[in-house]
Amino acid sequence: MSRLSATGAQTGLSRIIKPDDLPKPGATASVANFPRVIQRPGESVPQTPEGFKVELFAQGLSGPREIRVAPNGDIFIAETREGRVRVLRAADGESSPSANEVFASGLNQPFGIAFFPNGNNPQWLYIANTDAVVRFRYASGDLRASGKAEVVTGLPSGGAHSTRNLVFTPDNKRMLVSVGSRSNDAEGIRSLIGNLQSWFGKYTLGASLGVETDRAAILAFDPEGHRIGTFATGIRNCAGLAVHPVNGEVYCSVNERDGLGDNLVPDYITRVREGSFFGWPWFYVGDNQDPRHLGERSDLKGRITIPDVLLQAHSAPLGWCFTKARYFHPNITATALSPNMDHGIDPSPPAIRLSGFD
């Protein structure tokens, strides 16, 4: 189990959550603890470990959800609520952007952003809308799209989770797209459980059907949008999707299910191997069965992948990245978290770093 260092209420605090530490379902009541947005108090900034500093870089954005840095250093931001992608440009060390432009607008809840092909000279910018992957012609330094969006492939949409993320494999042969579940706990597929048992072997391990078809999964396409298959299943909502820069392995930060108490089910960050199944909706963290699905899918027991790093339940981890920056250990990854509304106590939204992903 990798060590987790969390920067939150107490900067530098280290925590580790193990599968054996999990409470029983319903140990505490589930609640709706909605956040309240307020103005930034004065010049306050997030607390940081020694040697780090936080400064205001850009403001006035509308619903920014995901950031990707182009090979030339330009910063692309998905403003999901406004249906657009913005690009900021700043020289190294500058405290504010020298250019601030809308690269593309008229998008449908954009989230994931990827440059293709990998390397220093991408020709396309891919954007994951909530219902489709689209792409724009791109040349290094472009601040505005030079043409209209081209639809690459449609995606399942609607329901609880609207974010879609995407990455390309290091060989540029596959585009992986994460699609969150439609519901919290697959309430709509209970009538299909008997059929799922009889169809065992016909579908990918742990695949959901009905209204959850191709949901809670990472889907695989070629760069032109032709469906290749399903890379992994049982992943309720892989909001953060990344590829290890050295070994090319796929990683996810995952928002797990609600309704089982303050400390269930742990969110997680994990390596995702092709063909793996992470349990949703029938099981969680191995063979722990969701009490709302007792007796269902016993054929899956013992075939569930346990996540690498468990996080505090309802932390709602979002975007993250690998870094080789010299101020971290060479194999440390970094991620940003935000609070979730299904928690009876203040989850103290931290930024965290994880070690051991070598």
C-alpha positions in Angstrom: 0.0 0.0 0.0 1.4 3.4 -1.0 1.8 6.1 1.5 -0.6 9.1 1.3 0.5 12.5 2.4 -2.4 15.0 2.7 -2.1 18.7 2.8 -5.4 19.9 4.4 -6.4 21.2 7.8 -2.9 20.1 9.0 -0.3 20.7 6.4 2.1 17.7 6.0 -0.2 15.3 7.8 0.3 11.7 6.5 -2.5 9.1 6.5 -3.0 5.6 5.2 -6.3 3.8 4.8 -6.2 0.0 4.5 -9.0 -2.3 3.3 -9.2 -3.8 6.8 -9.9 -0.4 8.4 -13.3 0.0 6.7 -16.4 0.4 9.0 -19.6 -1.5 8.5 -22.1 0.0 6.2 -24.4 2.4 8.0 -22.0 2.9 10.9 -23.0 6.6 10.6 -26.0 8.1 9.0 -25.7 9.4 5.5 -26.3 13.1 5.1 -26.4 15.8 2.5 -23.8 18.4 3.5 -24.0 21.0 0.8 -21.1 23.5 0.4 -21.6 27.2 0.6 -19.6 29.4 -1.8 -18.2 32.6 -0.3 -15.9 35.4 -1.4 -12.2 34.8 -0.8 -11.4 36.3 2.6 -8.9 39.1 2.0 -5.6 37.8 0.6 -6.0 34.3 2.1 -4.3 31.4 0.2 -4.2 27.6 0.8 -1.7 26.4 3.3 1.4 24.7 1.8 4.4 22.7 3.0 7.7 24.5 3.5 9.2 25.5 0.2 5.9 25.9 -1.6 3.9 29.1 -2.3 0.4 29.7 -3.7 -0.4 32.9 -5.7 -3.4 34.0 -7.7 -2.6 33.4 -11.3 -6.0 33.9 -13.1 -9.5 34.8 -12.1 -12.9 35.4 -13.6 -13.2 31.9 -15.0 -16.6 30.2 -15.2 -16.8 26.7 -13.8 -13.2 25.6 -14.6 -12.9 21.9 -14.1 -9.9 20.5 -15.9 -6.5 21.8 -16.9 -4.1 20.5 -19.5 -0.7 22.0 -20.4 0.3 21.9 -24.1 3.8 20.9 -25.1 4.7 24.6 -25.7 3.5 25.5 -22.1 0.1 27.0 -23.0 -2.5 26.2 -20.3 -5.8 24.9 -21.6 -8.8 25.1 -19.2 -12.2 23.4 -19.6 -14.8 25.9 -18.4 -17.5 23.2 -18.2 -20.4 25.4 -17.1 -20.0 27.8 -20.0 -19.3 25.2 -22.6 -15.9 26.4 -23.7 -12.2 25.8 -23.5 -9.9 28.7 -22.6 -6.1 29.0 -23.2 -3.7 31.1 -21.0 -0.1 31.9 -21.9 2.5 33.0 -19.5 6.3 32.9 -19.6 8.1 30.8 -16.9 8.0 32.7 -13.7 5.3 35.2 -14.7 2.6 35.7 -12.1 -0.2 36.4 -14.6 -1.0 35.4 -18.2 0.2 37.5 -21.0 -2.6 36.0 -23.2 -6.1 34.9 -22.3 -8.3 33.6 -25.1 -11.3 31.4 -25.7 -10.0 28.5 -27.8 -13.4 27.0 -28.6 -17.0 27.6 -27.4 -20.4 26.1 -28.0 -19.3 22.8 -26.4 -21.5 20.6 -24.3 -20.1 20.4 -20.8 -16.5 19.9 -21.9 -14.1 18.3 -19.4 -11.3 16.1 -20.6 -8.6 17.6 -22.9 -5.9 15.7 -24.8 -3.3 16.6 -27.5 -2.7 14.1 -30.3 -0.4 12.6 -31.2 1.8 12.5 -28.1 5.0 14.4 -28.3 6.1 17.9 -29.0 4.2 18.5 -32.2 0.5 17.5 -31.8 -1.8 18.0 -34.7 -5.2 17.8 -32.9 -6.8 18.9 -29.7 -9.4 16.4 -28.5 -12.1 17.5 -26.0 -14.5 15.2 -24.1 -17.9 16.7 -24.0 -20.5 15.0 -21.8 -22.1 13.3 -24.9 -19.2 13.0 -27.4 -15.5 13.4 -28.1 -14.8 16.2 -30.5 -11.5 17.4 -32.0 -10.0 20.6 -33.5 -7.1 21.0 -35.8 -4.2 22.3 -33.7 -0.7 23.7 -34.3 1.6 24.7 -31.5 0.9 28.2 -30.3 -2.7 28.3 -31.5 -4.8 30.5 -29.2 -8.1 30.0 -31.1 -9.4 27.0 -33.0 -8.8 27.4 -36.7 -11.9 25.4 -37.7 -15.1 23.8 -36.5 -15.3 20.9 -34.1 -15.2 17.4 -35.7 -17.2 14.8 -33.9 -15.0 11.7 -33.2 -17.4 9.5 -31.4 -20.6 9.7 -29.4 -20.7 8.8 -25.7 -23.4 7.7 -23.3 -24.8 10.7 -21.4 -27.4 11.8 -18.9 -27.8 11.0 -15.2 -25.6 11.7 -12.2 -22.1 12.0 -13.7 -21.5 14.4 -16.6 -17.7 14.5 -16.7 -15.8 12.6 -19.4 -12.0 12.3 -19.5 -9.7 11.0 -22.1 -6.0 10.1 -22.7 -4.0 8.5 -25.5 -1.8 5.5 -25.0 1.9 6.1 -25.5 1.9 4.3 -28.9 -0.9 6.6 -30.1 -3.0 3.6 -31.1 -5.8 3.9 -28.5 -7.9 6.6 -27.1 -9.2 5.8 -23.6 -12.4 7.6 -22.4 -13.7 7.4 -18.8 -17.5 7.5 -18.4 -19.0 7.8 -14.9 -22.1 5.9 -13.8 -25.6 7.2 -14.6 -26.7 6.6 -11.0 -25.3 6.4 -7.5 -25.6 2.7 -7.1 -27.1 1.2 -10.2 -30.6 1.4 -8.9 -32.0 1.1 -12.4 -30.4 -2.3 -13.4 -31.7 -4.6 -10.6 -34.2 -6.1 -12.9 -31.4 -7.3 -15.2 -29.4 -9.1 -12.6 -30.8 -12.5 -13.6 -30.0 -11.9 -17.2 -26.5 -10.8 -16.3 -25.9 -14.1 -14.6 -26.9 -16.0 -17.8 -24.9 -13.7 -20.0 -21.7 -14.3 -18.1 -18.9 -14.6 -20.6 -20.6 -12.6 -23.3 -19.8 -9.2 -21.8 -16.6 -7.7 -20.3 -16.1 -8.8 -16.7 -18.4 -6.8 -14.4 -20.1 -4.8 -17.3 -23.3 -3.0 -16.5 -26.3 -3.1 -18.8 -29.6 -1.4 -19.2 -29.4 2.4 -18.4 -25.8 1.7 -17.2 -24.5 0.2 -20.4 -21.0 1.5 -21.1 -21.1 3.5 -17.8 -18.8 3.3 -14.8 -16.1 2.2 -17.2 -13.1 3.2 -19.3 -14.0 2.7 -23.0 -11.4 2.1 -25.7 -11.4 3.6 -29.2 -8.9 4.2 -32.0 -8.0 7.9 -32.6 -10.6 8.1 -35.3 -13.3 7.1 -32.9 -13.9 3.5 -33.8 -14.8 1.4 -30.8 -12.2 -1.2 -29.9 -13.7 -2.5 -26.6 -13.9 -1.8 -22.9 -10.6 -1.3 -21.1 -11.9 -1.6 -17.5 -15.2 -1.7 -15.6 -16.8 -1.2 -12.1 -15.2 2.2 -11.8 -18.0 4.4 -10.6 -16.6 7.8 -11.7 -13.1 8.1 -13.0 -12.9 11.9 -13.0 -9.1 12.0 -13.2 -7.4 9.9 -15.9 -3.7 9.9 -16.5 -0.9 7.8 -18.2 2.3 7.2 -16.3 5.0 9.0 -18.3 7.6 6.2 -18.0 5.9 2.9 -18.1 2.7 4.0 -19.9 0.3 2.5 -17.4 -3.2 3.9 -16.9 -4.3 5.5 -13.6 -7.6 6.8 -12.3 -8.8 9.0 -9.5 -12.3 7.7 -8.6 -15.3 9.1 -6.9 -17.0 6.2 -5.1 -20.7 5.7 -4.1 -22.7 7.5 -1.5 -25.4 6.4 1.0 -23.4 4.0 3.2 -22.1 6.5 5.9 -19.5 9.1 6.5 -16.5 6.7 6.0 -17.8 4.5 3.2 -17.1 4.0 0.4 -13.4 5.2 0.2 -12.6 7.2 -2.9 -9.3 6.1 -4.5 -6.5 6.5 -6.9 -5.2 3.4 -8.6 -3.4 1.9 -11.5 -5.9 0.4 -13.9 -4.9 -2.7 -15.8 -6.8 -3.7 -19.0 -9.7 -6.1 -18.2 -9.8 -5.2 -14.5 -13.1 -4.9 -12.6 -13.3 -2.6 -9.5 -16.6 -3.8 -8.0 -19.2 -1.1 -8.7 -22.1 -1.5 -8.0 -22.2 -4.9 -6.4 -18.9 -4.8 -4.4 -16.4 -2.3 -3.1 -12.7 -2.6 -2.1 -12.5 -6.2 -2.9 -15.2 -8.6 -1.8 -17.1 -6.2 0.4 -20.7 -6.5 -0.9 -22.8 -3.4 -1.1 -25.8 -4.1 1.2 -28.2 -2.7 -1.5 -27.1 -5.5 -3.8 -27.0 -8.5 -1.4 -27.1 -11.8 -3.1 -26.4 -10.3 -6.6 -23.6 -11.3 -8.9 -21.9 -13.9 -6.6 -20.0 -14.9 -9.7 -17.9 -11.8 -9.4 -16.7 -12.5 -5.9 -12.9 -13.0 -5.8 -12.5 -11.3 -9.2 -12.5 -7.7 -8.0 -9.4 -5.5 -8.2 -8.5 -3.7 -5.0 -7.5 -0.1 -5.5 -3.9 0.9 -4.8 -4.5 4.0 -2.6 -7.7 4.5 -0.6 -8.7 8.1 0.2 -11.1 9.5 2.7 -14.7 8.7 1.6 -16.5 11.5 -0.2 -13.3 13.5 -0.8 -14.2 13.5 -4.6 -10.7 13.5 -6.1 -10.7 15.3 -9.5 -7.8 16.3 -11.7 -4.2 15.1 -11.1 -0.9 14.5 -12.8 2.5 12.9 -12.6 5.5 15.1 -12.0 9.2 14.7 -12.1 9.9 18.1 -10.6 13.0 18.0 -8.5 11.2 19.3 -5.4 9.4 16.0 -5.2 10.7 12.5 -5.1 11.1 11.4 -8.8 8.2 8.9 -8.6 5.7 11.0 -6.7 2.3 12.0 -8.2 0.2 15.0 -7.3 -3.5 15.5 -7.3 -6.2 18.0 -6.2 -9.2 17.1 -4.2 -12.5 18.9 -3.6 -15.2 18.1 -0.9 -18.3 16.1 -1.6 -21.8 16.9 -0.2 -22.4 13.5 1.2 -20.4 13.8 4.4 -21.6 14.5 8.0 -18.3 16.2 8.9 -16.1 18.8 7.2 -13.9 16.7 4.9 -11.4 19.6 4.8 -10.7 19.5 1.1 -6.9 18.9 0.7 -4.4 18.9 -2.1 -2.5 15.6 -1.6 0.6 13.9 -2.9 1.1 10.2 -3.3 4.4 8.3 -3.4 5.4 4.9 -4.7 4.1 4.9 -8.2 7.4 3.8 -9.9 
